[in-house]
Amino acid sequence: MKILAIIPARSGSKGLRNKNIRSLAGEPLLSYSVAAGLQTPEITRVICSTDTQEIANIARSVGAEVPFLRPPELASDKSQDIGLFKHALKWLKENENYIPDYVVNLRPTSPIRYVKDIQKAINLIISNKKIDSVRSISLPSTTPYKMWKKKDSELLTPLLKIEDNKEPYNTARQELPEVWAQTGAIEVIRAKTITKLDSMSGVNVAGVEVSEDTYIDIDTLNSLLMAEVMLSRLSCIKPV
């Protein structure tokens, strides 16, 4: 069985310049995702999809393969994951006759992971043929039933409504419907979901619960600094 981990690490971030290679606790940010792929026994190959030679060299130095450079049109601010993943799978098939069974998306911006959670996601999709993809989920810090949309410069309208509750935004959280947020740390997708369904999720999406204490999405300097604090107290995956 072939399980391919892909680390998407383009250049050109506006929120935090060069964020994918910024130092996090003395290591390039993307190295935590590479380490997650290398330290998970079920994953058989780890590659980085990037658009620059600089990032490619750094990715190789921490153990990832970089068999190609991603085309610029797949590395813009508006580029979606599906384009770069289809490109990677097509390139590997045409140039190496390599066709994985499953693909693991390990985003550099969510560096805090545990091997057991990645294994759980992989085992879940392997054990159930009806599942198209699995992603990590956690309880959100704020329930969407207490969120708002701005109608104009002053007035607000509730984001969500409940038929039997006129004011869910004034209701105790424990009395509201349970909701889960995707964390972005782990995604396991059947390769055919990407190539045949043209989707990163498919129809049947399963969730693997992870602790909300481990969730971080690095896009600002503050979130990078917060990740350093979290890494200092957690026994999560770290570069060797």
BELHUNOR-V661132 format. One line per field, one symbol per residue. ss: DSSP state (2 for helix, 1 for strand, 0 for the rest). burial: b if it has 9 or more other ideal C-beta (glycine too) atoms within 8 Angstrom, else e. Layout:
ss->???
burial->???
This chain:
ss->001111110000000000222011001122222222222000001111100022222222200010000002220000002222222222222222000001111000000000222222222222200000111111000002220111000001110001001002220022200000111111111122222000000000111110022200000022222222222220000000
burial->ebbbbbbbbbbebeebeebbbbebeebbbbbbbbbbbbebebbebbbbbbbeeebbebbbebebebeebbeeebbeeebeebbbbbbbbbbbbeeeeebbebbbbbbbbbbbbbbebbbbbbbbbeeeeebbbbbbbbebeebbbebeeeeeeeeeebeeebeeeeebeebeeeebeebbbebbbbbbbbbebbbebebbbbeebbbbebebebbbbbbeeebbebbbebbeeeebbbee
